[in-house]
């Protein structure tokens, strides 16, 4: 007579997820394990290694993964790089925030400083050029905090093309480092950008430009001294 084998227990997906969470939190029977005065300490990373070149390379790779366009430039070539990007895009009218200090653009390209333009007026522009507050290499995220050179959220959400200039010293490795940089202006509305605006339907058909710019292009400025008072 062959002994029957008991059926294996069916694992509920919810229970499996919760079990993994408890394991990650080092829980025992649902109660956190006290390691320091009753508080569970976890080895989260809060600081990167400060490798500027590595951060720039990683940020560029992440941005490209998100289908953003990336250009690299030394400080003395920022103006020429911005002009080339705008020209290649076929842009004729751009909106810029006050305080950007944009270098002179080629003839035929009109740059209008935002002074409270309406959404309908913004929709008539070919694109927008801004600076940034901070960029996160590991997540490929650029953060705008409304400081001079970045402007209102509306100017980066309505036009179809966003050209963003990010300096090497603005790039950090991790999110906690970015939060620390943003701390002085946490009362402002922030815009966190990870690639061009995109969404997908139930069949995973990707559609870009639904909630913001269809195209994001980033000029990464290598370390170096500012030239001409612009950067």
C-alpha positions as CSV (number, residue, x, y, z in Angstrom):
1,X,0.0,0.0,0.0
2,X,1.4,3.4,-1.0
3,X,1.1,6.1,1.6
4,X,-0.6,9.2,0.3
5,X,1.3,12.4,0.6
6,X,-0.4,15.3,2.3
7,X,-1.0,18.2,0.0
8,X,1.3,21.1,0.2
9,X,-0.2,24.1,1.9
10,X,-1.5,26.9,-0.4
11,X,0.4,30.1,0.2
12,X,-1.8,33.2,0.1
13,X,0.1,35.9,-1.8
14,X,-0.9,38.4,0.8
15,X,0.6,36.3,3.6
16,X,3.8,35.8,1.5
17,X,4.2,39.5,1.0
18,X,3.7,40.2,4.7
19,X,6.1,37.5,5.7
20,X,8.8,39.0,3.5
21,X,8.1,42.5,5.0
22,X,8.4,41.0,8.5
23,X,11.6,39.3,7.6
24,X,13.0,42.6,6.2
25,X,12.0,44.4,9.3
26,X,13.5,41.7,11.5
27,X,10.3,41.1,13.2
28,X,9.7,38.2,15.6
29,X,6.0,37.2,15.9
30,X,4.9,40.6,14.6
31,X,6.8,42.6,17.2
32,X,9.9,44.7,16.1
33,X,13.1,43.5,17.6
34,X,14.5,46.2,19.9
35,X,18.2,46.9,19.2
36,X,18.7,50.4,20.6
37,X,16.4,51.7,23.4
38,X,13.4,49.8,21.9
39,X,13.9,51.3,18.4
40,X,14.7,49.0,15.5
41,X,17.7,50.3,13.5
42,X,17.9,49.6,9.8
43,X,20.9,49.9,7.6
44,X,19.4,52.3,5.1
45,X,21.9,54.2,2.9
46,X,21.6,58.0,3.4
47,X,24.9,59.2,1.8
48,X,26.6,58.3,-1.5
49,X,30.3,58.1,-2.1
50,X,30.5,61.6,-3.6
51,X,31.9,60.3,-6.9
52,X,30.9,63.3,-9.2
53,X,31.8,61.6,-12.4
54,X,30.1,58.4,-11.4
55,X,26.9,60.2,-10.5
56,X,26.8,62.1,-13.8
57,X,27.3,58.8,-15.7
58,X,24.6,57.0,-13.7
59,X,22.2,59.9,-14.0
60,X,22.7,60.0,-17.8
61,X,22.1,56.3,-18.0
62,X,18.9,56.4,-15.9
63,X,17.6,59.4,-17.9
64,X,18.1,57.5,-21.2
65,X,16.3,54.5,-19.7
66,X,13.3,56.8,-19.2
67,X,13.6,57.8,-22.9
68,X,14.9,61.3,-22.0
69,X,17.5,62.9,-24.3
70,X,20.8,63.7,-22.7
71,X,23.6,66.1,-23.8
72,X,26.9,66.6,-21.9
73,X,28.6,69.9,-21.8
74,X,31.5,71.7,-20.1
75,X,30.6,75.1,-18.5
76,X,32.0,77.2,-21.4
77,X,29.8,75.3,-23.9
78,X,26.5,75.4,-22.1
79,X,25.1,78.2,-24.3
80,X,26.2,76.4,-27.6
81,X,24.7,73.1,-26.3
82,X,21.4,74.7,-25.4
83,X,21.3,76.4,-28.8
84,X,22.0,73.2,-30.6
85,X,19.4,71.3,-28.7
86,X,16.7,74.0,-29.4
87,X,17.8,74.2,-33.1
88,X,17.7,70.4,-33.5
89,X,14.3,70.3,-32.0
90,X,13.0,72.9,-34.4
91,X,11.9,75.2,-31.6
92,X,11.1,78.8,-32.4
93,X,9.4,80.1,-29.3
94,X,10.4,79.1,-25.8
95,X,9.3,80.3,-22.3
96,X,12.0,80.7,-19.7
97,X,11.7,81.5,-15.9
98,X,13.0,84.7,-14.5
99,X,16.5,84.3,-13.1
100,X,17.6,81.6,-15.5
101,X,20.4,83.7,-17.1
102,X,20.0,82.0,-20.5
103,X,22.9,82.6,-22.9
104,X,22.1,84.4,-26.2
105,X,20.2,82.2,-28.6
106,X,20.5,81.9,-32.4
107,X,18.6,84.4,-34.5
108,X,15.0,83.4,-35.1
109,X,14.5,81.9,-31.7
110,X,12.3,83.9,-29.4
111,X,12.7,83.5,-25.6
112,X,9.9,85.0,-23.5
113,X,10.3,85.4,-19.7
114,X,7.3,84.0,-17.8
115,X,5.4,86.8,-16.0
116,X,2.3,84.8,-15.1
117,X,1.4,83.5,-18.6
118,X,-1.9,81.6,-18.8
119,X,-2.1,77.9,-19.6
120,X,-3.5,78.8,-23.0
121,X,-0.6,81.2,-23.6
122,X,1.9,78.5,-22.5
123,X,0.4,76.0,-24.8
124,X,1.4,78.2,-27.8
125,X,5.1,77.9,-26.9
126,X,7.3,75.2,-28.5
127,X,9.1,74.4,-25.3
128,X,10.5,75.6,-22.0
129,X,14.1,75.9,-20.7
130,X,14.8,75.7,-17.0
131,X,17.4,75.0,-14.4
132,X,17.0,72.5,-11.6
133,X,17.3,72.3,-7.8
134,X,18.8,68.8,-7.5
135,X,19.1,65.6,-9.5
136,X,19.2,62.1,-8.1
137,X,21.5,59.7,-10.0
138,X,20.2,56.4,-8.6
139,X,16.6,57.1,-9.6
140,X,17.2,59.3,-12.6
141,X,15.1,62.0,-11.1
142,X,15.3,65.8,-11.5
143,X,13.6,68.0,-8.9
144,X,12.5,71.6,-9.4
145,X,11.6,73.7,-6.3
146,X,10.4,76.9,-7.9
147,X,13.6,78.8,-7.1
148,X,14.8,81.5,-9.6
149,X,15.8,79.8,-12.9
150,X,13.1,77.1,-12.4
151,X,9.9,79.1,-12.2
152,X,6.3,78.0,-11.7
153,X,5.2,74.4,-12.1
154,X,2.9,75.4,-14.9
155,X,5.7,76.3,-17.3
156,X,7.2,72.8,-17.1
157,X,3.8,71.0,-17.4
158,X,2.1,72.7,-20.3
159,X,4.7,73.1,-23.1
160,X,5.4,69.8,-25.1
161,X,9.2,70.1,-24.8
162,X,11.3,70.6,-21.6
163,X,15.0,71.4,-21.8
164,X,16.5,71.2,-18.3
165,X,20.0,72.3,-17.4
166,X,21.6,70.4,-14.5
167,X,25.0,71.2,-13.1
168,X,27.4,68.6,-11.7
169,X,27.3,70.0,-8.2
170,X,23.5,69.6,-8.2
171,X,23.7,65.8,-8.7
172,X,23.5,63.6,-5.6
173,X,23.5,59.8,-5.4
174,X,20.5,59.0,-3.2
175,X,17.0,60.3,-2.4
176,X,17.9,61.2,1.3
177,X,20.7,63.5,0.0
178,X,18.2,65.2,-2.3
179,X,15.7,65.8,0.6
180,X,18.5,67.3,2.6
181,X,19.3,69.7,-0.2
182,X,15.7,70.6,-0.6
183,X,15.1,71.2,3.1
184,X,15.4,75.0,3.0
185,X,12.5,75.3,0.6
186,X,10.1,72.5,1.7
187,X,7.3,75.0,1.8
188,X,7.4,75.4,-2.0
189,X,5.6,73.1,-4.4
190,X,8.1,70.6,-5.8
191,X,8.1,68.9,-9.2
192,X,9.9,65.5,-9.3
193,X,10.6,64.5,-12.9
194,X,11.7,61.0,-14.0
195,X,11.7,61.1,-17.8
196,X,9.0,62.6,-20.1
197,X,5.4,62.4,-19.0
198,X,4.0,59.0,-19.8
199,X,1.3,56.6,-19.0
200,X,0.0,53.2,-20.3
201,X,-3.4,51.6,-20.6
202,X,-4.5,48.1,-19.5
203,X,-2.7,46.6,-22.5
204,X,0.5,48.4,-21.5
205,X,0.5,50.6,-24.6
206,X,2.7,53.6,-23.6
207,X,1.5,57.1,-24.4
208,X,3.8,60.1,-23.8
209,X,2.8,63.7,-23.2
210,X,-0.5,63.1,-21.3
211,X,0.3,64.9,-18.0
212,X,3.3,67.0,-19.1
213,X,6.0,67.4,-21.7
214,X,6.2,64.7,-24.4
215,X,9.9,65.2,-24.6
216,X,12.5,65.8,-21.8
217,X,16.0,66.8,-22.8
218,X,18.7,67.3,-20.2
219,X,22.0,69.2,-20.5
220,X,24.4,67.8,-17.9
221,X,27.1,70.3,-17.2
222,X,30.4,68.8,-16.2
223,X,32.4,70.2,-13.2
224,X,34.1,73.5,-13.8
225,X,33.9,77.2,-13.3
226,X,31.0,79.2,-14.5
227,X,31.6,81.3,-17.6
228,X,30.0,84.6,-18.5
229,X,28.0,84.8,-15.3
230,X,25.3,82.4,-16.6
231,X,26.2,79.2,-15.0
